[in-house]
Amino acid sequence: MRNKFTGVWIWLFLTPLALDFKASEDTASHLAQILLVVPSVGAGFLLLLIAPRFEHRSHMRKVVTFALLLTILGSAFTQALQGNQVGNYLRVLLPFLLFLLGYAVACHPWSDVRLAQIEKALLWAMVISLAFSFAYGVATGGGLDKVRFRIVSVTFLGLQALLLHEFVVAKRYTRFALALFLATLVIELLSVTRSLLLGTALLFLLATWLSATSLRHLIRAATRAIVMGLLICVTVAGVAALFPTVSAHWAQRIFASRETEAGVDPTTITRLAEMKNQYDQVTSSSVALLAGEGYGHLYRYSPNFLPDLQGQMSAKDFFAIREWVAGHNFWVYQLFAGGLLFGIGMPLAILYALYKGTLAHREWRRRMPNLLYLPVLGRSILLLAALPAISIGGNPLGPRFSGLVFGVALGMLVATYARIAQTMRVRAARHVGRPHRVPSMSPTPQWPHGSLEGRPGLAQVQPGLHGKAQP
C-alpha cells in the first residue's frame, strides 16, 4: 500500500524511545516513558498496515516467527499459572512486546528507499540515545562510581557494530564515523565496564570473519585488525594518561577479585548468586521447569554465595535483596521466566538466525560480492550480534529501546536472508533449465538483397509509420 507519510512513520517508530531513561526515582518517570512508548507503538502498527508482503515462503521466517510468538503468548499462560503481580509482569513484558513489534515491522520486503530510511533512522536513533544517555548521566551528578552506570546507552554495542561494519566489512572511512567510534571508545573507558570491552572485541572478530571469504582475505583482514587494534590501544593509553582517575578505577575493577574470599570480584559473585537462585526456583518442580516462573516473578541472591562476599556485603543487606525486573543474564532469565516450553525458544531463534545469516553472508559474498541487499544483511547480522554481546554484562531485553532495536535487526536479517535466498534459487533454476544449444549445420539466413517489393511479409514500410508510433 502506498503512503506518502511512510518516512514519517519510520522515524516516529524508531526515534522516540531513544530518549527513554531510567529516572533516579522509579515513580518519577512513568508519564515520560508512556509518552515515549505510545507514539512508537502507534507508528509501528501503521507501518504494519502499509508494509509489503512476501510472495514466497521462507523456512527461517517461519521458524523465528513461531519461536517469538510461542515466547510472548506462552508468557500469558505462565502468568495465569503463577499469579505474579500484574504490574510487574506487564513492565517486564513490554520490551519483549517491542521486540516482537520491531521484528514484525522489519520482516517485510521493503523497497530500497524504505530500507535506506529504516537504516538511517535506526542509526540516528542510536546516536541520539548515545548522546542523551551520556548527557543525562553526567547531569545527574555524583562521582565516577555513580555516573558510570548511567552514561552508557542501552544500544551502545549496537552502534559500535554498525560502525565496525563500515570500517571492516565495507572498508569505508568517513570523518563522522571515525569521530563517532572514538567517542564510543571514550565513553567505554569512562564507564569502567569490562563486559563492554569484551563485547567490542567479539564484534570486531565477527566483522573480520564476515569480511574474509577465503584464507587470503582472512590474512589481510587479520592484518588490518591488528593495525586497528594497535590504534585503539594507543587511544586507550592516551585517554588513561589524560584521566588518571579513570585509570585508578580500571585498576580497582581489574584487581577487585583479590579483596574477596573466592578470588572473584563482587560483581561477578552477585551475578552468579542471582543466576543460582533463578535456577533453583525454576528446577524446584516439574511445572516450573516446563512453564517457568513467569515475567515479573521475585528472585533474590542464593545463600550459597554469602561467604564469598564476606567483607563486601553484610548478611542483612544480602538477604534484603528481592528483585522482579528482568535478570542480568538473558539466557538464564529466559529459562527462569518461561521454562523449557516458553523460555528457550527466543534465544534459540536468535542464535539460529545469526548462524544461518553469517554462513550465508560469507558464501554469497564469496560468489557475488556486489549482490543486492548483501550490505543490509551484513549490517543486520552485526547489529543483532550485539544482543549476545550485551548479555555478557546485562539483559539486552530489559530496556525498552534496546528491545525495539534488536527486534528490527532480527526482522531485517530474516527478511533480507529470504529475499537473497529466493534470488539465488531463481538464478540457479534459470541456469539449470537453460536449454543446451546444438550447433546448426544449416546456413544462416541472410537479409535479402535488392528491392523488397514482391516479397511476402517484407513490404516497404508506409510513410506514415516512420518516426514515432502513431496513436
C-alpha positions as CSV (number, residue, x, y, z in Angstrom):
1,M,0.0,0.0,0.0
2,R,1.4,3.4,-1.0
3,N,1.6,6.0,1.7
4,K,3.3,9.4,1.4
5,F,3.9,9.5,5.2
6,T,5.8,6.2,5.4
7,G,9.0,8.0,6.1
8,V,7.4,9.9,8.9
9,W,6.1,6.8,10.5
10,I,9.5,5.1,10.3
11,W,11.2,8.0,12.2
12,L,8.4,8.2,14.7
13,F,8.6,4.4,15.2
14,L,12.3,4.3,16.0
15,T,13.4,7.7,17.5
16,P,11.1,8.5,20.5
17,L,12.4,5.6,22.6
18,A,15.9,6.8,22.1
19,L,15.1,9.3,24.8
20,D,14.0,6.7,27.2
21,F,15.7,6.7,30.5
22,K,15.7,5.3,34.0
23,A,15.0,8.0,36.5
24,S,16.6,8.2,39.9
25,E,13.2,7.8,41.5
26,D,11.4,4.9,40.0
27,T,8.0,6.5,40.2
28,A,9.1,9.8,38.6
29,S,9.5,8.6,35.1
30,H,6.2,6.7,34.3
31,L,4.5,9.6,32.5
32,A,7.5,10.4,30.4
33,Q,8.0,6.8,29.5
34,I,4.4,6.4,28.5
35,L,4.6,9.4,26.2
36,L,7.6,7.9,24.5
37,V,6.2,4.4,24.1
38,V,2.7,5.3,22.7
39,P,4.0,7.2,19.5
40,S,6.4,4.4,18.8
41,V,3.8,1.7,19.1
42,G,1.2,3.6,17.1
43,A,3.7,4.2,14.3
44,G,4.6,0.6,14.4
45,F,1.1,-0.6,13.8
46,L,0.6,1.9,11.0
47,L,3.8,0.5,9.3
48,L,2.4,-3.0,9.7
49,L,-0.8,-1.9,7.8
50,I,1.2,-0.5,4.8
51,A,4.1,-2.9,4.7
52,P,4.5,-5.1,1.6
53,R,4.0,-8.8,1.8
54,F,6.3,-11.7,0.8
55,E,5.1,-13.8,-2.1
56,H,7.3,-16.8,-1.3
57,R,7.7,-18.9,1.9
58,S,10.8,-18.9,4.0
59,H,11.8,-21.6,6.4
60,M,13.8,-19.2,8.6
61,R,11.0,-16.7,8.8
62,K,8.5,-19.4,9.8
63,V,10.8,-20.8,12.5
64,V,11.7,-17.5,14.0
65,T,8.2,-16.1,14.0
66,F,6.9,-19.3,15.6
67,A,9.5,-19.1,18.4
68,L,8.8,-15.4,19.1
69,L,5.0,-16.0,19.2
70,L,5.5,-19.0,21.4
71,T,7.6,-17.0,23.9
72,I,5.2,-14.0,24.1
73,L,1.9,-15.8,24.1
74,G,3.2,-18.5,26.4
75,S,4.1,-15.9,29.0
76,A,0.4,-15.2,29.4
77,F,-0.2,-18.9,30.2
78,T,2.6,-18.8,32.7
79,Q,1.3,-15.6,34.3
80,A,-2.1,-17.2,34.7
81,L,-0.5,-20.3,36.3
82,Q,1.9,-18.5,38.7
83,G,-0.2,-15.4,39.5
84,N,2.6,-12.8,39.6
85,Q,1.8,-9.2,40.2
86,V,0.2,-7.9,37.0
87,G,2.0,-4.6,37.0
88,N,5.4,-6.2,37.3
89,Y,4.5,-8.7,34.6
90,L,3.5,-6.1,32.1
91,R,6.5,-3.9,32.8
92,V,8.9,-6.8,32.2
93,L,7.0,-8.0,29.2
94,L,6.9,-4.6,27.5
95,P,10.5,-4.7,26.0
96,F,9.7,-8.2,24.7
97,L,6.5,-6.9,23.0
98,L,8.5,-4.1,21.5
99,F,11.0,-6.7,20.3
100,L,8.2,-8.6,18.6
101,L,6.7,-5.3,17.1
102,G,10.1,-4.3,15.7
103,Y,10.6,-7.8,14.2
104,A,7.1,-7.7,12.6
105,V,7.7,-4.3,11.1
106,A,11.1,-5.0,9.7
107,C,10.4,-8.6,8.4
108,H,8.8,-7.4,5.1
109,P,10.2,-6.9,1.6
110,W,10.5,-3.1,1.9
111,S,11.7,-1.2,-1.2
112,D,15.2,0.1,-1.4
113,V,14.1,3.6,-0.5
114,R,12.3,2.4,2.6
115,L,15.2,0.1,3.7
116,A,17.5,3.1,3.5
117,Q,15.1,5.2,5.6
118,I,14.8,2.4,8.2
119,E,18.6,2.0,8.4
120,K,19.2,5.8,8.6
121,A,16.5,6.2,11.3
122,L,18.0,3.3,13.2
123,L,21.5,4.7,13.1
124,W,20.4,8.2,14.2
125,A,18.2,6.8,16.9
126,M,21.2,5.0,18.4
127,V,23.3,8.2,18.1
128,I,20.6,10.2,19.9
129,S,20.5,7.5,22.6
130,L,24.3,7.6,23.0
131,A,24.4,11.4,23.3
132,F,21.3,11.6,25.6
133,S,22.4,8.8,27.9
134,F,25.8,10.4,28.3
135,A,24.4,13.9,28.9
136,Y,21.7,12.6,31.3
137,G,24.3,10.5,33.3
138,V,26.6,13.5,33.6
139,A,23.8,15.8,34.6
140,T,22.7,13.6,37.5
141,G,26.0,14.4,39.2
142,G,28.0,12.3,41.6
143,G,31.3,10.7,41.3
144,L,32.6,8.3,38.6
145,D,31.3,5.3,40.7
146,K,27.7,6.5,40.3
147,V,27.8,8.2,36.9
148,R,29.4,5.4,35.1
149,F,26.3,3.3,35.3
150,R,24.2,5.9,33.6
151,I,26.4,7.3,30.8
152,V,26.3,4.1,28.6
153,S,23.5,3.8,26.1
154,V,21.4,0.6,26.1
155,T,22.3,0.2,22.4
156,F,26.0,1.1,22.8
157,L,27.3,-2.1,21.3
158,G,24.7,-2.0,18.5
159,L,26.0,1.4,17.4
160,Q,29.6,0.1,17.5
161,A,28.5,-2.9,15.5
162,L,27.3,-0.7,12.6
163,L,30.5,1.3,12.7
164,L,32.6,-1.8,12.6
165,H,30.7,-2.9,9.5
166,E,31.6,0.3,7.8
167,F,35.3,0.0,8.8
168,V,36.0,-3.7,8.5
169,V,33.4,-5.1,6.0
170,A,32.6,-2.2,3.8
171,K,36.0,-0.6,4.2
172,R,34.5,2.9,4.3
173,Y,36.1,5.5,6.5
174,T,34.5,8.9,7.0
175,R,35.3,11.6,9.5
176,F,31.9,11.4,11.1
177,A,32.1,7.6,11.5
178,L,35.7,7.8,12.9
179,A,34.8,10.6,15.3
180,L,31.7,8.7,16.5
181,F,33.7,5.5,17.1
182,L,36.3,7.4,19.0
183,A,33.5,8.9,21.2
184,T,32.2,5.4,21.9
185,L,35.7,4.4,23.0
186,V,36.0,7.3,25.4
187,I,32.6,6.5,26.9
188,E,33.6,2.9,27.2
189,L,36.7,3.8,29.1
190,L,34.8,6.3,31.4
191,S,32.2,3.6,32.2
192,V,34.9,1.3,33.6
193,T,32.9,-1.7,32.3
194,R,34.9,-4.8,31.3
195,S,31.9,-6.5,29.6
196,L,31.7,-3.6,27.1
197,L,35.3,-4.0,26.1
198,L,34.8,-7.8,25.7
199,G,31.7,-7.2,23.6
200,T,33.5,-4.7,21.3
201,A,36.3,-7.2,20.8
202,L,33.9,-10.0,19.9
203,L,32.0,-7.8,17.4
204,F,35.3,-6.9,15.9
205,L,36.2,-10.5,15.4
206,L,32.8,-11.2,13.9
207,A,33.2,-8.3,11.5
208,T,36.6,-9.6,10.5
209,W,35.1,-13.1,9.9
210,L,32.3,-11.7,7.7
211,S,34.8,-9.7,5.6
212,A,37.1,-12.6,4.9
213,T,35.8,-15.1,2.4
214,S,39.0,-17.0,1.9
215,L,42.3,-17.7,3.6
216,R,44.0,-14.9,1.7
217,H,41.3,-12.4,2.6
218,L,41.3,-13.7,6.2
219,I,45.1,-12.9,6.4
220,R,44.5,-9.4,5.0
221,A,41.6,-8.8,7.4
222,A,43.6,-10.1,10.3
223,T,46.4,-7.7,9.4
224,R,44.0,-4.7,9.2
225,A,42.5,-5.9,12.5
226,I,45.9,-5.9,14.2
227,V,46.7,-2.4,12.9
228,M,43.3,-1.1,14.1
229,G,43.7,-2.9,17.4
230,L,47.0,-1.1,17.9
231,L,45.4,2.2,17.1
232,I,42.7,1.5,19.6
233,C,45.3,0.6,22.3
234,V,47.1,3.9,21.6
235,T,43.9,5.8,22.0
236,V,43.1,3.9,25.2
237,A,46.6,4.7,26.6
238,G,46.2,8.4,25.7
239,V,42.8,8.6,27.5
240,A,44.2,6.8,30.5
241,A,47.1,9.3,30.7
242,L,44.8,12.3,30.4
243,F,42.4,11.0,33.1
244,P,44.3,9.4,36.0
245,T,41.1,8.8,37.9
246,V,39.8,6.6,35.2
247,S,43.0,4.6,35.3
248,A,42.7,4.1,39.0
249,H,39.1,2.9,38.7
250,W,40.1,0.4,36.0
251,A,42.9,-0.9,38.2
252,Q,40.4,-1.2,41.1
253,R,38.0,-3.1,38.9
254,I,40.6,-5.4,37.4
255,F,42.1,-6.3,40.8
256,A,38.8,-6.3,42.8
257,S,38.9,-10.1,42.9
258,R,41.8,-10.0,45.4
259,E,39.6,-8.5,48.0
260,T,37.1,-11.4,48.1
261,E,37.4,-14.8,49.7
262,A,36.7,-16.7,46.5
263,G,39.1,-14.7,44.4
264,V,36.3,-13.4,42.2
265,D,35.2,-9.7,42.0
266,P,32.0,-8.9,43.9
267,T,30.0,-8.0,40.7
268,T,30.6,-11.5,39.3
269,I,29.7,-13.1,42.6
270,T,26.3,-11.2,42.8
271,R,25.5,-12.2,39.2
272,L,26.3,-15.8,40.0
273,A,24.2,-15.7,43.1
274,E,21.3,-14.2,41.2
275,M,21.5,-16.9,38.5
276,K,21.8,-19.7,41.1
277,N,18.6,-18.6,42.8
278,Q,16.7,-18.3,39.5
279,Y,17.9,-21.8,38.5
280,D,17.0,-23.3,41.9
281,Q,13.5,-21.8,41.6
282,V,12.8,-23.0,38.1
283,T,14.0,-26.5,38.8
284,S,12.1,-26.8,42.1
285,S,9.2,-28.5,40.4
286,S,8.3,-30.1,37.1
287,V,5.6,-27.5,36.4
288,A,8.1,-24.6,36.9
289,L,10.7,-26.3,34.8
290,L,8.2,-26.7,31.9
291,A,6.3,-23.4,32.1
292,G,8.7,-21.2,34.1
293,E,8.1,-18.8,37.0
294,G,6.8,-16.0,34.7
295,Y,8.0,-12.5,33.9
296,G,8.0,-10.3,37.0
297,H,8.5,-13.2,39.4
298,L,10.5,-12.3,42.5
299,Y,14.1,-13.7,42.9
300,R,17.0,-13.0,45.3
301,Y,20.6,-14.0,45.8
302,S,21.4,-17.6,46.6
303,P,22.7,-18.0,50.2
304,N,25.5,-20.3,48.8
305,F,27.4,-17.2,47.8
306,L,27.2,-15.2,51.0
307,P,30.6,-16.4,52.4
308,D,32.2,-15.2,49.1
309,L,31.0,-11.7,49.8
310,Q,32.4,-11.5,53.4
311,G,33.6,-8.0,54.0
312,Q,31.9,-6.7,50.9
313,M,28.2,-7.0,51.9
314,S,26.5,-7.7,55.2
315,A,24.1,-10.6,55.7
316,K,21.3,-8.2,56.3
317,D,21.8,-6.4,53.0
318,F,22.3,-9.7,51.2
319,F,19.0,-11.3,52.2
320,A,17.1,-8.0,51.9
321,I,17.5,-8.0,48.1
322,R,14.3,-9.0,46.3
323,E,14.0,-8.2,42.6
324,W,11.3,-8.6,40.0
325,V,12.9,-6.9,36.9
326,A,14.5,-8.9,34.1
327,G,17.6,-10.7,35.4
328,H,21.0,-9.6,34.4
329,N,21.7,-12.9,32.5
330,F,19.4,-13.1,29.4
331,W,19.8,-16.8,28.9
332,V,19.2,-18.0,32.5
333,Y,16.4,-15.5,32.9
334,Q,14.6,-16.8,29.8
335,L,14.7,-20.3,31.3
336,F,13.6,-18.9,34.7
337,A,10.7,-16.9,33.2
338,G,9.4,-19.3,30.5
339,G,10.8,-22.7,31.3
340,L,11.6,-25.2,28.7
341,L,8.4,-24.6,26.8
342,F,8.1,-20.8,26.6
343,G,11.5,-19.5,27.5
344,I,14.3,-21.0,25.4
345,G,12.6,-20.6,22.0
346,M,13.5,-16.9,21.6
347,P,17.2,-17.3,22.4
348,L,17.5,-20.3,20.2
349,A,15.7,-18.5,17.3
350,I,18.2,-15.6,17.6
351,L,21.2,-17.9,17.6
352,Y,19.7,-19.8,14.7
353,A,19.2,-16.6,12.6
354,L,22.7,-15.4,13.4
355,Y,24.2,-18.8,12.4
356,K,22.3,-19.1,9.1
357,G,22.8,-15.5,8.2
358,T,26.6,-15.5,8.9
359,L,27.2,-18.6,6.9
360,A,25.1,-17.3,4.0
361,H,26.7,-13.9,4.0
362,R,30.2,-15.4,3.7
363,E,29.1,-17.7,0.9
364,W,27.2,-15.1,-1.1
365,R,30.0,-12.5,-0.6
366,R,32.5,-15.0,-2.0
367,R,30.3,-15.8,-5.0
368,M,28.7,-12.5,-5.8
369,P,30.2,-9.6,-3.7
370,N,28.0,-7.0,-5.4
371,L,24.8,-8.8,-4.7
372,L,21.8,-6.6,-3.9
373,Y,20.9,-6.3,-0.2
374,L,24.1,-8.1,0.9
375,P,25.3,-5.0,2.8
376,V,21.9,-4.8,4.5
377,L,22.3,-8.4,5.6
378,G,25.8,-7.8,6.9
379,R,24.7,-4.8,9.0
380,S,21.7,-6.6,10.4
381,I,23.9,-9.6,11.4
382,L,26.4,-7.4,13.3
383,L,23.6,-5.4,14.9
384,L,21.8,-8.5,16.1
385,A,25.1,-10.0,17.3
386,A,25.3,-7.1,19.7
387,L,22.5,-8.7,21.6
388,P,24.5,-11.7,22.9
389,A,27.5,-9.4,23.3
390,I,25.5,-7.2,25.6
391,S,24.2,-10.3,27.5
392,I,27.8,-10.7,28.9
393,G,27.1,-7.9,31.3
394,G,23.4,-7.4,31.4
395,N,20.0,-8.3,29.9
396,P,19.6,-6.7,26.4
397,L,15.8,-7.0,26.6
398,G,15.5,-5.3,29.9
399,P,15.3,-1.7,28.5
400,R,12.6,-0.8,26.1
401,F,14.6,0.9,23.4
402,S,17.1,-2.0,23.0
403,G,14.2,-4.4,22.7
404,L,12.8,-2.4,19.8
405,V,16.2,-2.0,18.1
406,F,17.2,-5.7,18.3
407,G,13.7,-6.7,17.1
408,V,14.2,-4.6,14.0
409,A,17.6,-6.1,13.5
410,L,16.2,-9.6,13.6
411,G,13.4,-8.7,11.2
412,M,15.8,-7.2,8.7
413,L,18.1,-10.2,8.9
414,V,15.3,-12.7,8.3
415,A,13.7,-10.6,5.5
416,T,16.9,-9.9,3.7
417,Y,18.1,-13.5,4.0
418,A,14.7,-14.6,2.5
419,R,15.0,-12.2,-0.4
420,I,18.6,-13.0,-1.3
421,A,17.9,-16.8,-1.0
422,Q,14.9,-16.5,-3.3
423,T,17.0,-14.6,-5.8
424,M,19.8,-17.2,-5.7
425,R,17.2,-20.0,-6.2
426,V,15.7,-18.3,-9.2
427,R,19.1,-17.8,-10.8
428,A,20.1,-21.4,-10.1
429,A,16.8,-22.6,-11.7
430,R,17.4,-20.5,-14.8
431,H,20.9,-21.8,-15.1
432,V,19.7,-25.4,-14.8
433,G,16.7,-25.0,-17.1
434,R,18.6,-23.2,-19.8
435,P,18.5,-25.5,-23.0
436,H,21.7,-26.6,-24.4
437,R,22.2,-25.0,-27.9
438,V,23.3,-27.5,-30.5
439,P,25.3,-26.0,-33.4
440,S,23.3,-25.9,-36.5
441,M,24.8,-27.0,-39.8
442,S,22.3,-25.2,-42.0
443,P,23.5,-21.9,-43.5
444,T,22.5,-18.7,-41.6
445,P,19.7,-16.9,-43.4
446,Q,20.9,-13.7,-44.9
447,W,19.0,-10.4,-45.2
448,P,17.5,-10.3,-48.8
449,H,19.3,-8.0,-51.3
450,G,17.7,-5.7,-53.7
451,S,14.1,-4.3,-53.6
452,L,11.6,-5.7,-51.0
453,E,8.7,-5.3,-53.3
454,G,7.0,-8.5,-54.2
455,R,8.5,-10.4,-51.2
456,P,5.8,-11.7,-48.8
457,G,6.0,-10.2,-45.4
458,L,8.7,-7.8,-46.4
459,A,6.7,-5.0,-48.0
460,Q,8.0,-1.5,-47.8
461,V,7.1,0.5,-44.7
462,Q,4.4,3.0,-45.2
463,P,5.5,6.6,-44.9
464,G,3.1,7.3,-42.0
465,L,4.8,4.7,-39.8
466,H,8.2,6.4,-39.9
467,G,9.4,8.2,-36.7
468,K,7.2,8.0,-33.6
469,A,4.4,5.4,-33.3
470,Q,1.0,6.6,-34.4
471,P,-1.8,6.6,-31.8
